[in-house]
Amino acid sequence: MIQAQPQSPRRMNVAVVGATGNVDRLLVTELATRGHRVTAITIHPELVEPHPLGTG
């Protein structure tokens, strides 16, 4: 029997357009929590809060 090899998680660089919207704000949080590097693109940068896991 052939067993599948577990895949190592891939870390991605992700840009989210509209990052301060209702859905995208949740998406940014989820991506950052999973260890991805997230760039938030928005016309309201004052609404973007650093994620606690971020490197600043």
C-alpha positions in Angstrom: 0.0 0.0 0.0 1.2 3.5 -0.9 1.0 6.1 1.8 0.8 9.8 1.1 3.6 11.9 2.4 2.6 14.8 4.6 3.2 18.0 2.9 5.1 20.8 4.7 3.1 24.0 4.9 4.0 26.6 2.3 4.4 30.1 3.5 3.2 32.7 1.0 3.5 36.4 0.4 0.0 37.6 -0.1 -1.4 41.1 -1.0 -5.0 41.7 0.0 -6.7 44.6 -1.8 -9.4 46.2 0.3 -7.9 44.9 3.5 -10.1 47.0 5.8 -13.4 45.7 4.5 -15.6 43.3 6.5 -14.5 40.1 4.7 -11.0 41.0 3.8 -10.2 42.0 7.4 -11.0 38.4 8.4 -8.9 37.1 5.5 -5.9 39.1 6.6 -6.2 37.9 10.1 -6.5 34.2 9.0 -3.6 34.4 6.6 -1.3 36.0 9.2 -2.4 33.5 11.9 -1.4 30.7 9.4 2.1 32.2 9.1 1.8 33.9 5.7 3.3 37.3 5.1 0.4 39.7 4.4 0.5 43.1 2.7 -2.7 45.1 3.2 -3.6 47.4 0.4 -6.3 50.0 1.3 -7.3 53.6 0.8 -7.8 53.8 4.6 -4.3 52.9 6.1 -5.4 54.4 9.4 -7.8 51.4 9.8 -5.1 48.8 9.5 -3.8 47.4 12.8 -0.6 45.4 13.1 -1.2 41.7 13.6 0.2 40.5 17.0 2.3 37.8 15.1 3.7 40.4 12.7 7.3 41.4 12.6 6.5 45.1 12.3 
